[in-house]
Amino acid sequence: MENFIYANPVKIIFGKDTIKEIVNEIPKGSKVLMTYGGGSIKNNGVYDQVVKALSAYEWYEFSGIEPNPHYETCMKAVALIKEKGIDFILSVGGGSVLDATKFIAAAVCFEGGDPWQILSKRSEVKKALPFGDIITLPATGSEMNAGAVITRAETQEKLAFGSPYTYPKFSVLDPTVTYSLPPRQIGNGVVDAFVHVMEQYLTYSESNALLQDHMAEAIVKTLVIEGPKALITPTDYDVRANLMWASTWALNGWISQGVPEDWATHMIGHEITAFYGLDHAQTLAIVLPGVMTVLKEQKGKKIIRLGKEVFGTDDIDDTIKAVEGFFEKMGVKTHLSDYGLDDEAIAKVSDRLAKRGWKLGECGNITADTVKEILTIRK
């Protein structure tokens, strides 16, 4: 196990009827901006609960945040915050709304010029507006980490950032608000969480970090057991609670401590989304089986362990098929052709990575040519 320093300041408020608890977390006298997406929170009762909880505050709202949040949209929220003198942001929605909120909180305090530099040049975030969140779609783990991914529509770029200043002050996780999610979002959320675990677990060797490995496997087992149930019985509280908590643990930092990490699947997937607008989880379901296949020698020990511990097989190829089969069972297709993409998409993604000079993966050995090979077998 490698040395590490770990701290996570996020307060989790979990369970039924917990949205009202935000009044105990947002400082009295705050001017609050509620951020949200397309308006589904107005159909499932969440909006009304938030409005009631905010009754003692001066508050404003900003809607229309996209599933892959746009830089351009975020900057409109930044302008509103400055206009109204907002000093606290409340994100209400899924990981995309929260990712946007993290960037907005950092951008409004950024003094180094164009806030896009936070993403494009990794400019340091020295402060951020405080924010909390109410999660309505478990998937990204954003509720308990400091990272975010933002798309610039103008240039078709999708980039990530993180800072110690962009942890939520609190996160409210009420599994009952996930009951009304459509099957597509349920499937996407489970696949997203699954791949988060794989990026931290499925690396070049047994890391001798036994606790992290067992924790990672426990999260994945939970997703594999409960994910399909959520499609069949979407209002089963225990199923939704287990999925919500597993999604949080998939990316709250615990299982990444002291071990190598990959993230190639995400970096490749981001480019597919940037160019073609696929759901984030759809790109992950395409790419991960390809990464496992092309890098099977490097990742072999861990693939075999995954097979034994989660899918009941000790064969590498059978394990890869089991992963792909699980994604399909969750309703998420696993080939480029399923989304009408072909060689043009492969060339476009690999060419961009070549121009950036990125070498991906835990060993830094996934080049643009490797990406082309990974995507070619996923046609």
Buried (B, 14 or more C-beta within 10 A) or exposed (E): EEEEEEEEEBBBBBBEEBBBBBBEBBEEEBBBBBBBBEEBBEEBEBBEBBEEBBEEBEBBBBBEBBBBBBBEBBBBBBEBBEEBEBBBBBBBBBBBBBBBBBBBBBBBBBEEEEBBBBBBEEBEBEEBBBBBBBBBBBBBBBBBBBBBBBBBBEEBBBBBBBBEBBBBBBBBBBBBBBEBBEEBBBBBBBBBBBBBBBBBBBBBEEBEBEEBBEBBBBBBBBBBBBBBBBBEEBEBBEBBBBBBBBBBBBBBBBBBBBBBBBBBBBBBBBBBBBBBBBBBBBBBBBBBBBBBBBBBEBBBBBBBBBBBBBBEBEBBEBBBBBBBBBBBBBBBBBBBEBBEBEEEBBEBBBBBBBEEEBBBBBBEEBBBEBBBBBBBEBB
